[in-house]
Structure formats: structure tokens, C-alpha cells
């Protein structure tokens, strides 16, 4: 990250970053690391922030952001020198939603509406004309990526805003996201996508408001494969036009997963993608159970095309050797399983503690890290049983009591943990039903795509050091 010295930029520690060893070191980032601070660097900290005042503080802030230990406070970033942008809207037969989106955009920026071969193009054209938007009508359906590319080719401003027709933009969303482009390496920035307020009518919509596939959570993050925010939806996104053109835009051959593919290609090209939940875009979630279930299955069907393009990033779970041994040991459910699993964790504590040699309490630092790793392992194993591998799990439950027990514990624990983090708008029973249907639909899509492509790449966990 290149921060302007003296511009008042502030970076704040990530919520998982810990100040340890009496303030002489930081632990956090991805992958987790220990960063020792010199006496001069410690003086630059103000609580859990680093205000950029001079070259030294700019270098420290840059290092913390690059390692995922801290994130820019978006309100402290200046606007880019040339903040002009064009809005590109792919749409197909949604005149009502298009009208609502164009009303939220207003009369400021140029807008390109790409009609992706609507069955009834006249209402879409009428709405675009009423709002003064430029209409591009495609004769053949190109899909979301192809439609966005058609609009991108006509953009002459430095930045482009992609907004799906079922999105509503807040007035400060785009101007705030543009601040991230102070860093010349940032190619794309996305807001938090939440449900439309006051529009909830069904229990499925209430579930989506709590657990939407498009909602990446309440905390800022860099978008990187394998991290807690490994991709970002382009239902609403601000991007640097030249960066998109450098990587060829969206992959027009992909009907689903094209946003994941774009994020990973940008990162592979050395660019940065930022997730900024300080601003939001509202999304009209699907209200009917059948439509919602089908859409979740469609999301899953993108796994195989992504596995062909990004085999290193698409694994349904990623284990270290010790975490794989820990998970397998618990799954066998023998009398010796718990002591052996405990011994595995103890060995990892000793190994990590040695890496913290030189700090005051190296093994005290290692214990919570290993504990978090164990919890992450259990969560990934639970997801394999109930989501990615559920067809195999179902067969196993027919013949194995241990499999039935493990699956029941995984399913109920998952519901309890996820529900606790929700907004309480849906009762636990219906939340649990929706949660399991979500997993069934997504897993079915993954298996469908794997069988169609005659490959298990999207189903195989990865073990890595």
C-alpha cells in the first residue's frame, strides 16, 4: 500500500491482531505471524491505530496493511484526484428494479444500462430513457459477465461502478469506496451487501438478511484467496477501469462465479481488492423458497469452472497436516480419540511456541493460536459433512452410527453458532431449516458441476503446511 505522507491517513488494527509481549510485538495477519516492533515503531502506535504523520509512520502503516494486521480507516483516506466514474448496470426483464436503482443513483454520473436480451425489452428501454441512461441492447444473452464487459468497453471515466438491477445504492457508497483508490494498487473495492430495509415478507428473506451469500460481514478486509474474505461479489463494486482491462475484464464464458474469478485474477496480477463494510448497498433477496433454493444450487455449480481456472484456491477445506490428523482422530470416535487429539494439539503448541522464542511467554502466545486453529478445523470438518460432501454423508449415515452421531453434532452445533451471530429476526427452528436447505442446495450444485465436468477437483480438501 502506498500511503500519502502527512495526509492524515489512519490505519486501524484488524480485530484479530493482538498486541503482545508488553507492546513489543504484534500477532495476526494471514498467514498468522509475529511482527516485532522496534522502540521507534512502538512510539508510532496510538492505541490500536497508526496515524500517518511522516515517512516512518507511513512505512509502518504500509507494512501492517500488506500483512493483513491492519486496515485503512476509509474516512481518513482522501478522494482520488480524478473521481469520475460511470455506472454499468446489466439487466434482463427487471424494469421495476431498474427504475428503483436508477432513482437511487440520481442524475450525477453517466449510466450505461446493458439489456442482456430481455424477453420484453420495451419496458427496460423506457425506464432507461426516462432516467437519461445510455442503453446497450444485446441480441443474444451474454450472462452477467458478458453484459458487464459490454458496458465496460464503452466506459471513458477512470472508474466504473457495477450495480446489478436488484441493488439500491446509498448516496455515500460510491464516494466512500473511491477513497480506497488512494492506494494505486487497489483495483476494486466493494461495500457490504445487505437486504432491503422494510421489504422483508417471508421467512426465507429474513434468513437471507442474516446469512446472505453476498454479505461478507461487518469487518473490513483485503480480499485474498484462502482468507476469511476470499472473494467479493460484483453485485455492487467500484473498480479501476485500466486494471480491469489489463486482466481482460470478466470471463464471459462463466455464467456463475465470474466475480470470484475476477477477484482472483486481479490478486494474481498483483492488484488489491478491498472489502469495506463502512458503506452498504441494499439487495432485494429472493422471497420464494423455490427461487431461493435454485439460486443457491446455481452458486454451487460454479465450483467446477473455478476449479479449472484456480485449482489452488477452490478446495472446500484447507488443512494443515496436524489439523487433518486432529479431525480424523475425533471422527473415529474411539475411546483413545480424545487423548490422542489432545496430544496432537499439545505438540503443535510446543512447535509454535518455539517459533515465538525470544518473547516473554512464547507458549502462552501459542495456546490461543492453536485453539483457534482447532476451532477452525472443526468448522471446516462440519462444513464438509453437512455442505460439500452431504451426499456421501447421507450414504454413511445409512450404515454407520458414528457417522450419524458426527453429522448430528456438526449440524446442530453449526446452527447454534451461526444463529447466535444473527439478528434474531427468525426463530431458531426456521433458521435451522433454512440453514440446512442452504447447504443441501449449494452442495447439490457443487456435485452437479463436478459430475458434469467429470472431476473431483472442487470436492477435494487440500492439505498444506
C-alpha positions in Angstrom: 0.0 0.0 0.0 1.3 3.5 -0.9 0.0 6.0 1.6 0.3 9.8 1.2 2.6 11.0 4.0 1.1 13.8 6.0 -2.4 13.3 4.6 -3.9 12.3 7.9 -4.4 8.7 6.9 -5.0 6.3 9.7 -4.8 2.5 9.8 -6.5 0.5 12.5 -5.6 -2.9 13.7 -7.6 -5.9 12.4 -9.9 -7.3 15.1 -7.8 -10.4 15.3 -4.5 -8.6 15.7 -3.1 -8.9 19.2 -0.6 -6.7 20.9 1.8 -9.0 22.9 5.0 -9.1 24.8 4.4 -5.8 26.6 3.7 -3.9 23.3 6.9 -5.1 21.7 5.2 -7.3 19.1 2.0 -7.9 17.2 0.5 -11.3 16.3 -2.1 -11.6 13.5 -2.5 -11.3 9.7 -2.7 -14.0 7.2 -0.9 -16.2 7.5 -0.6 -15.6 11.2 2.8 -14.1 12.0 4.7 -12.4 14.8 5.8 -8.9 13.9 8.4 -7.4 16.3 8.3 -3.7 16.8 11.3 -1.5 17.3 11.2 1.1 20.1 10.7 3.8 17.4 7.8 1.9 15.8 6.1 1.4 19.2 6.0 5.2 19.7 4.1 5.5 16.4 1.1 3.5 17.8 -1.9 5.4 19.2 -4.0 2.7 20.9 -4.8 0.2 18.1 -4.2 2.7 15.3 -1.2 4.2 13.4 -1.8 7.7 12.2 0.4 8.6 9.2 2.4 11.7 10.1 5.7 11.1 8.5 7.7 8.7 6.4 8.4 6.3 9.3 4.7 6.0 10.2 3.8 5.6 6.5 6.2 2.7 6.2 4.8 1.0 9.3 1.3 1.5 8.2 2.1 0.1 4.8 3.7 -3.0 6.3 0.8 -3.6 8.7 -1.8 -3.3 5.8 0.2 -5.5 3.5 0.4 -8.3 6.1 -3.3 -8.1 7.0 -2.6 -6.8 10.5 -4.4 -3.5 9.9 -6.8 -1.8 7.5 -7.1 1.8 6.3 -9.8 3.8 8.1 -11.7 4.7 5.0 -12.9 8.1 6.4 -9.3 9.2 6.7 -8.4 8.5 3.1 -8.5 11.4 0.6 -10.6 11.3 -2.5 -8.7 10.3 -5.7 -7.5 13.2 -7.8 -10.0 12.3 -10.6 -13.1 10.7 -9.0 -15.2 10.4 -12.2 -17.0 7.2 -12.7 -19.6 5.5 -14.9 -22.2 3.1 -13.6 -22.8 -0.1 -15.6 -26.0 -2.0 -15.0 -26.6 -5.4 -16.5 -30.3 -6.2 -16.6 -32.8 -8.7 -18.0 -36.5 -8.2 -17.7 -36.5 -6.2 -14.4 -37.9 -2.8 -15.3 -39.3 -2.2 -11.7 -35.9 -3.0 -10.1 -34.0 -1.0 -12.7 -36.2 2.1 -12.1 -35.6 1.8 -8.3 -31.8 1.5 -8.8 -31.6 4.4 -11.3 -33.6 6.6 -8.9 -31.1 5.8 -6.1 -28.2 6.8 -8.4 -29.6 10.2 -9.4 -28.6 12.4 -12.2 -24.9 12.8 -11.5 -22.7 10.1 -13.1 -23.2 8.7 -16.7 -25.0 5.4 -16.6 -24.9 2.6 -19.1 -27.8 0.1 -19.0 -26.9 -3.2 -20.7 -30.1 -5.1 -21.7 -29.0 -8.7 -21.7 -31.5 -9.9 -24.3 -34.7 -9.2 -22.3 -37.8 -11.2 -23.3 -39.7 -7.8 -23.1 -37.1 -5.1 -24.0 -39.5 -2.2 -24.3 -40.2 -1.6 -20.6 -36.4 -1.8 -19.9 -35.7 0.8 -22.7 -38.5 3.0 -21.4 -37.0 3.1 -17.9 -33.5 3.8 -19.2 -34.8 6.6 -21.3 -36.8 8.2 -18.5 -33.6 8.4 -16.4 -31.4 9.6 -19.2 -29.3 6.4 -19.2 -27.5 5.1 -22.2 -29.0 1.8 -23.4 -27.0 -1.0 -24.9 -29.2 -3.8 -26.2 -27.6 -7.2 -26.7 -29.2 -9.5 -29.2 -28.1 -12.7 -27.5 -28.0 -13.4 -23.8 -24.4 -13.0 -22.7 -24.8 -13.6 -18.9 -23.7 -11.2 -16.1 -20.0 -11.2 -17.0 -20.6 -10.7 -20.7 -23.1 -7.9 -20.1 -20.7 -6.1 -17.8 -17.9 -6.4 -20.3 -20.2 -4.9 -23.0 -20.8 -1.9 -20.8 -17.1 -1.7 -19.7 -16.0 -1.3 -23.3 -17.9 2.0 -23.5 -16.6 3.5 -20.3 -14.3 6.5 -20.7 -14.0 7.5 -17.0 -11.2 6.3 -14.7 -13.5 4.2 -12.6 -16.5 2.0 -13.2 -19.3 1.1 -10.8 -21.0 -2.2 -11.4 -24.5 -2.5 -9.9 -27.0 -5.3 -10.5 -30.6 -4.2 -11.2 -31.8 -5.6 -7.8 -29.4 -3.3 -5.9 -30.2 0.1 -4.3 -27.2 2.4 -3.8 -26.8 4.7 -0.7 -25.6 8.2 -1.6 -22.3 7.8 0.2 -21.4 4.3 -1.0 -19.5 5.1 -4.2 -17.7 8.3 -3.0 -16.5 6.4 0.1 -15.3 3.4 -1.8 -13.4 5.7 -4.2 -11.2 6.7 -1.3 -9.6 3.3 -1.3 -8.1 4.1 -4.7 -5.7 6.4 -3.0 -3.6 3.2 -3.0 -2.6 2.8 -6.6 -2.5 -1.0 -6.2 -6.2 -1.2 -5.3 -8.1 -2.4 -8.4 -11.5 -2.9 -6.9 -13.5 -2.1 -3.7 -16.8 -3.5 -2.6 -19.3 -2.5 0.0 -21.3 -4.7 2.4 -24.4 -6.0 0.7 -27.4 -6.3 2.9 -31.2 -6.8 2.5 -33.6 -4.0 1.6 -34.9 -2.5 4.8 -38.7 -2.7 5.2 -39.0 -5.2 2.3 -38.9 -8.5 4.2 -42.1 -10.5 3.7 -41.1 -14.2 4.0 -39.0 -16.3 6.4 -36.5 -17.1 3.6 -35.9 -13.3 3.2 -35.4 -13.0 6.9 -32.8 -15.8 6.8 -31.1 -14.1 3.8 -30.9 -10.9 5.8 -28.9 -12.8 8.4 -27.0 -15.2 6.3 -26.9 -13.9 2.7 -24.2 -15.3 0.4 -23.5 -11.7 -0.7 -22.9 -10.4 2.9 -19.3 -10.7 3.8 -19.7 -9.5 7.4 -19.1 -6.4 9.5 -15.3 -6.1 9.4 -13.1 -4.6 6.7 -10.6 -6.9 5.0 -8.4 -7.4 2.0 -10.0 -9.9 -0.4 -7.5 -12.7 -0.9 -7.9 -16.4 -1.7 -7.9 -18.7 1.3 -8.6 -15.9 3.9 -11.9 -15.2 5.8 -12.9 -12.9 2.9 -11.6 -14.9 -0.1 -13.8 -13.3 -2.8 -16.1 -10.4 -3.3 -19.4 -10.1 -5.2 -19.7 -7.7 -8.0 -23.4 -7.1 -7.5 -22.1 -3.8 -6.4 -18.4 -2.9 -6.9 -16.2 0.0 -7.8 -13.2 -0.8 -10.0 -10.3 0.9 -11.7 -11.0 0.7 -15.4 -7.5 0.2 -16.6 -6.9 -2.6 -14.0 -9.9 -4.5 -15.3 -8.8 -4.1 -18.9 -5.4 -5.3 -18.0 -6.8 -8.7 -16.9 -9.4 -8.8 -19.7 -12.5 -7.9 -17.7 -14.9 -10.7 -16.7 -14.7 -14.2 -18.1 -17.7 -14.0 -20.4 -17.9 -17.8 -20.7 -18.8 -18.1 -17.0 -22.4 -17.8 -16.1 -21.8 -18.1 -12.4 -18.7 -17.5 -10.3 -17.4 -14.8 -12.7 -17.0 -12.4 -9.8 -14.9 -14.9 -7.8 -12.7 -15.5 -10.9 -12.2 -11.8 -11.5 -11.1 -11.2 -7.9 -8.6 -14.0 -8.0 -7.2 -12.9 -11.4 -6.8 -9.4 -10.1 -4.9 -10.6 -7.0 -2.8 -12.9 -9.1 -1.8 -9.9 -11.2 -0.5 -8.1 -8.1 -3.5 -5.8 -7.6 -5.5 -5.4 -4.3 -9.2 -5.8 -3.7 -10.7 -4.2 -0.6 -13.9 -5.1 1.3 -15.3 -2.0 3.0 -18.4 -2.6 5.3 -18.5 1.0 6.4 -20.8 1.6 3.5 -23.6 -0.6 2.2 -25.6 -1.5 -0.9 -29.1 -2.9 -0.4 -30.1 -6.1 -2.3 -33.6 -7.4 -3.0 -33.3 -11.0 -1.8 -35.3 -13.8 -3.3 -38.6 -14.3 -1.4 -39.9 -17.6 -2.8 -38.4 -20.8 -1.4 -38.1 -22.5 -4.8 -36.3 -19.5 -6.4 -34.0 -19.1 -3.5 -33.1 -22.9 -3.4 -32.4 -22.9 -7.1 -30.2 -19.8 -6.8 -28.1 -21.4 -4.0 -27.7 -24.5 -6.2 -26.5 -22.3 -9.1 -23.9 -20.7 -6.8 -22.6 -24.2 -6.0 -22.4 -25.1 -9.7 -19.7 -22.5 -10.2 -17.3 -24.7 -8.2 -16.0 -26.8 -11.1 -15.4 -24.0 -13.6 -13.5 -22.2 -10.8 -11.5 -25.4 -10.1 -10.4 -25.5 -13.7 -9.2 -21.9 -13.6 -7.9 -21.7 -10.0 -7.2 -25.2 -8.7 -5.1 -24.0 -5.8 -8.0 -21.9 -4.4 -11.2 -23.8 -4.8 -10.7 -26.6 -2.2 -13.8 -26.9 0.1 -11.4 -27.1 3.1 -7.7 -26.5 3.7 -6.0 -28.4 6.5 -2.5 -28.4 7.9 -1.2 -31.9 8.5 -1.8 -31.6 12.2 -5.4 -30.3 11.8 -6.2 -33.1 9.4 -4.9 -35.6 11.9 -6.9 -33.8 14.7 -10.1 -34.0 12.7 -9.7 -37.7 11.6 -8.9 -38.7 15.2 -12.1 -37.1 16.5 -14.2 -38.5 13.7 -13.3 -42.1 14.5 -15.0 -41.7 18.0 -12.9 -44.3 19.8 -12.0 -44.2 23.5 -8.5 -43.2 22.7 -9.5 -40.4 20.3 -9.7 -37.5 22.7 -6.3 -38.2 24.4 -4.7 -38.5 21.0 -6.3 -35.4 19.7 -5.1 -33.6 22.9 -1.6 -34.8 22.3 -1.7 -33.5 18.7 -2.7 -30.1 20.0 0.0 -30.2 22.7 2.6 -31.0 20.1 1.5 -28.1 17.9 1.6 -25.7 20.9 5.2 -26.7 21.5 6.2 -26.3 17.9 4.6 -22.8 17.6 5.9 -21.8 21.0 9.4 -22.4 19.7 8.8 -20.0 16.9 7.9 -17.3 19.4 11.3 -17.8 21.2 12.5 -14.5 22.5 9.1 -13.2 23.7 8.2 -13.2 27.3 5.6 -16.0 27.2 6.0 -18.0 24.0 3.8 -20.9 24.9 1.1 -18.6 26.4 1.0 -16.9 22.9 0.8 -20.3 21.2 -2.1 -21.7 23.1 -4.9 -19.3 21.8 -3.5 -19.6 18.2 -3.7 -23.4 18.4 -7.1 -23.2 20.0 -8.4 -21.0 17.1 -6.9 -23.4 14.7 -8.7 -26.3 16.3 -12.0 -24.5 16.2 -11.4 -23.6 12.5 -10.7 -27.3 11.8 -13.9 -28.4 13.5 -15.8 -25.8 11.5 -14.3 -26.9 8.2 -15.0 -30.6 9.0 -18.6 -29.7 9.9 -19.0 -27.9 6.6 -17.6 -30.9 4.7 -20.1 -33.2 6.4 -23.2 -31.0 6.0 -22.5 -28.9 2.9 -19.8 -30.0 0.4 -20.0 -33.8 1.0 -23.6 -34.2 2.1 -24.4 -36.9 -0.5 -21.5 -39.1 0.9 -22.6 -38.2 4.4 -26.1 -39.3 3.7 -24.9 -42.7 2.5 -22.6 -43.0 5.5 -25.4 -42.3 7.9 -27.3 -45.3 6.5 -24.6 -47.7 7.5 -22.7 -46.1 10.4 -23.9 -45.0 13.9 -20.7 -43.0 14.3 -21.4 -41.1 11.1 -24.9 -40.3 12.2 -23.6 -39.1 15.6 -20.9 -36.9 14.0 -23.4 -35.5 11.5 -26.0 -34.6 14.1 -23.4 -32.9 16.3 -22.0 -31.0 13.3 -25.4 -29.9 12.0 -26.8 -28.8 15.4 -23.6 -27.1 16.5 -23.4 -25.2 13.3 -26.9 -23.9 13.6 -26.4 -22.9 17.2 -23.2 -21.0 16.5 -24.5 -19.2 13.4 -27.8 -18.3 15.0 -26.1 -16.7 17.9 -24.4 -14.3 15.5 -27.7 -13.4 13.7 -30.1 -10.6 14.3 -32.8 -12.7 15.9 -35.4 -11.8 13.3 -36.1 -15.5 12.6 -36.9 -18.2 15.2 -34.2 -20.9 15.7 -36.3 -23.7 14.2 -36.9 -22.0 10.8 -33.4 -20.6 10.8 -32.1 -24.1 11.3 -34.3 -25.5 8.5 -33.1 -22.7 6.1 -29.5 -23.3 7.1 -29.7 -26.9 6.2 -31.6 -26.3 3.0 -28.9 -23.7 2.1 -26.2 -26.4 2.5 -28.2 -29.0 0.6 -28.8 -26.7 -2.3 -25.2 -25.4 -2.5 -23.7 -28.9 -2.1 -26.0 -30.3 -4.8 -24.8 -27.6 -7.2 -21.1 -28.5 -6.4 -21.8 -32.2 -7.1 -23.7 -31.5 -10.2 -20.9 -29.4 -11.6 -18.3 -32.0 -10.6 -20.2 -34.8 -12.2 -20.8 -32.8 -15.3 -17.1 -31.9 -15.6 -16.0 -35.4 -14.6 -13.7 -34.1 -12.0 -13.4 -34.2 -8.2 -11.2 -31.1 -8.0 -13.9 -29.0 -6.4 -14.6 -31.7 -3.8 -11.1 -32.5 -2.7 -9.7 -30.8 0.5 -6.2 -29.5 0.4 -3.5 -30.3 3.0 -0.8 -27.7 3.1 1.9 -26.6 5.6 
